[in-house]
Structures are given as C-alpha cells and as structure tokens.
Amino acid sequence: MAAAAQAADPASPAAPGREPPLIEQQRPPILDVSIPPERRADLSSCGEASSAWLDEVARTCWPVLQAVQRYTLAEFAAYEAINARRQERADASALKSEALERFEALFEAVGEPRWPLQKFLLIKTLAEEALLHEAFGDYPRALRANARLIALAERATDDRGAMEFRLAAAYQRHCEYLLALSRRQEARAVHAKALALLDTPYGYKNAWFVSKVNSLMALDAIAEGETDAALAIVDPYLARARAMEEGMRLGLSRHIDLKLYLLARQGQAGAVLALLDERLARERHSQCIRSDRFFPYVLAPLRDDPAVAAKLSAIACSARDLARMDEVAANGLLDPDGKVLLPPERSR
C-alpha cells in the first residue's frame, strides 16, 4: 500500500482531494517542484541526513520530495484547523479531521522510512499532530502522537544533534500533557530522560528545552505543596547551569527565581539575600522589568523583611512592583491566561 501511495503524484493526494485555502495566500514553492519520471530512480542524494539541506535534497530525491509535499499540505491543513478552533468556527472539527487524514496519508505513503529526511519529516508530522490535538484540548491523543514522535527520535542515529534538540522539545510537551492528565509519576520519568540530554555532546543545544522541562516540574511540585521535591528538582539544574559556559547558562535566572521563592516561603532571609546577590551579579539588564513574570514577585513571602525590601529598593523596583507583591501574596502569581504559577501565601 505504501509503495502504491509513493508512486502517486503527492501534489494531488487521493484523500482529501483539495488543497488547504491557506496555501492560496502563501504557496510554498516546493509544492510546484517536480522531478521528471526518468530521473526519479536516481537516489544518489537521498542519503543526506541534515535537515538544513531538506529543500535541496527534495529537488533531486523523489521519495523525499513526495514526503515534503505531503507534509507541507498537511501542515497548512493543521494550521487552518487550529485557526478555526481559535475563532470558534463551526467547521473546526471537520478541518481537524481533514488534517489528520493528511497526516495519516503521509505515514502510509512513506511506510518504513528508508531515508533520513523521510524520518525527519515523520517526526515533524507527529509534532504537528500533537499540537493539533492540543489546540482542541484532546490531551490523550496529543500524548499518543507525541509518544510516537519520541519513539522515532530515540531510535534515530542520523544528525543526532538536531534529533536530540527535537527530542528535548518533545519531552517538554510530553511532561505538559502528562501533567494535564494528572499523571505525575510518568511525567517525572520523562523529566529524568530530559535531564540526561544535558550530558550528551550536544547538551548545550538541548539546555533550552531541558530548562523548561525542569522549571515545569518544579512548578508542579510547588503547586502540590512538595517543597522538598521542588528543591530536589531546582538544585541539580542550578548546579549544572552554573557550570555551563558564559552565554550558555540557559534557564539559570529562572531557576534562581524558583529557588528564591522556595527559600522565601521557608523564611530563610539570609539565604535569600545571598542568592539575590548572585542573581544581581549575573544579570546585565534592569532587574525589575514588566516582561519578567517571576521577579521580583518570587520574593513576596519576604516582602516585609527590611533587608529584602532595602535590596529591592536598591535595584530600582518601582512602587507598583512592590505593591503587586501584596497581590501575589494574596492571590498567587498568575500567567496572562489566569493559570496559577505560584500559589498564594495562605495555601502554605
């Protein structure tokens, strides 16, 4: 079945039979590329593993071109469905079904991937499928798609650095989905796998997503009132981040903020001041900026401590910043969507 599907012209896939309307607005040139039938047996360029060469390889390797064109159509169909969902349009579910048909058609066309860039495109397809389910609030199906992605990426040996980067992102999403489904023990197991990506030769590239996984798990432990567990998550990452080269300490400030919060809730003013000095020494920009969700609000539990108040005044935190700390203490720290990031003081 896969072989028959690959023989078809991917620009006109059998099901569904129309191009997503968004294609008309910004049609990717790759959709209009074709390889003459007499040249389709030439597979000499198909072994390229780097996704940086995807466009070039697709123009000379027929199996990769088919996969790229099918993926592009499916990606646009998914975007259309997600936009319809956000706009609460009546056709959102139908558009989602169409996008899923396209994703499945791509998998059937490729079958067991023979070439590295086919596998890369299947991994991208599963990432798009997971995000599509997520946009519709279907976390069980998002989790299943992401699990398939992880299984493919963990087995991949080509272009390992790029694959690990995608794997780190997939681990982050997996933890988010598991936590949304209250499957915390499974999330912690995935978190451990994410941390291991810091110890590979490509660890410095993976640190961005790993830091996000780590802070996600720390925030979950805080929300559950598990201070010791949160510290056990934050402290090892802090040690790793401090050991990274200057400019590559991804997530260091966020984890310092989480540690400040945990110490502040324990009333450890001396430890808070010492860690605050470290934060101030490392930062090159203004400390109290509106774009920072966490600082200085992580210090709300110690907002009345004279030494902490003096330190905040010294770094030019405004009266508005300090007043908001009272709100955070009473109501918790909320993200723009109203989700509680840090619980209010009364929940201690």
Residue, then its C-alpha position, 0 to 999 in steps of 0.5 A: m500500500a505504501a509503495a502504491a501511495q509513493a508512486a502517486d503524484p503527492a501534489s494531488p493526494a487521493a484523500p482529501g482531494r483539495e488543497p488547504p485555502l491557506i496555501e492560496q495566500q502563501r504557496p510554498p514553492i516546493l509544492d510546484v517542484s517536480i522531478p521528471p519520471e526518468r530521473r526519479a530512480d536516481l537516489s544518489s542524494c537521498g542519503e543526506a541526513s541534515s535537515a538544513w539541506l531538506d529543500e535541496v535534497a527534495r529537488t533531486c530525491w523523489p521519495v523525499l520530495q513526495a514526503v515534503q509535499r505531503y507534509t507541507l499540505a498537511e501542515f497548512a491543513a493543521y494550521e487552518a484547523i487550529n485557526a478555526r478552533r481559535q475563532e470558534r468556527a463551526d467547521a473546526s472539527a471537520l478541518k481537524s479531521e481533514a488534517l489528520e487524514r493528511f497526516e495519516a496519508l503521509f505515514e502510509a505513503v512513506g511506510e518504513p522510512r528508508w531515508p533520513l529526511q523521510k524520518f525527519l519529516l515523520i517526526k515533524t508530522l507527529a509534532e504537528e499532530a500533537l499540537l493539533h490535538e492540543a489546540f482542541g484540548d484532546y490531551p490523550r491523543a496529543l500524548r499518543a502522537n507525541a509518544r510516537l514522535i519520541a519513539l522515532a527520535e530515540r531510535a534515530t542515529d542520523d544528525r543526532g544533534a538536531m534529533e536530540f534538540r527535537l527530542a528535548a522539545a518533545y519531552q517538554r510537551h510530553c511532561e505538559y500533557l502528562l501533567a494535564l492528565s494528572r499523571r505525575q509519576e510518568a511525567r517525572a520519568v520523562h523529566a529524568k530522560a530530559l535531564a540526561l540530554l544535558d550530558t550528551p555532546y550536544g547538551y548545550k543545544n538541548a539546555w533550552f528545552v531541558s530548562k523548561v522541562n525542569s522549571l515545569m516540574a518544579l512548578d508542579a511540585i510547588a503547586e502540590g505543596e512538595t517543597d522538598a521535591a521542588l528543591a530536589i528538582v531546582d538544585p541539580y539544574l542550578a548546579r549544572a547551569r552554573a557550570m555551563e559556559e558564559g552565554m550558555r547558562l540557559g534557564l539559570s535566572r529562572h531557576i534562581d527565581l524558583k529557588l528564591y521563592l522556595l527559600a522565601r516561603q521557608g523564611q530563610a532571609g539570609a539565604v535569600l539575600a545571598l542568592l539575590d546577590e548572585r542573581l544581581a551579579r549575573e544579570r546585565h539588564s534592569q532587574c525589575i522589568r514588566s516582561d519578567r513574570f517571576f521577579p521580583y514577585v518570587l520574593a513576596p513571602l519576604r516582602d516585609d523583611p527590611a533587608v529584602a525590601a532595602k535590596l529591592s529598593a536598591i535595584a530600582c523596583s518601582a512602587r507598583d512592583l512592590a505593591r503587586m507583591d501584596e497581590v501575589a501574596a494574596n492571590g498567587l502569581l498568575d500567567p496572562d491566561g489566569k493559570v496559577l504559577l505560584p500559589p498564594e501565601r495562605s495555601r502554605 
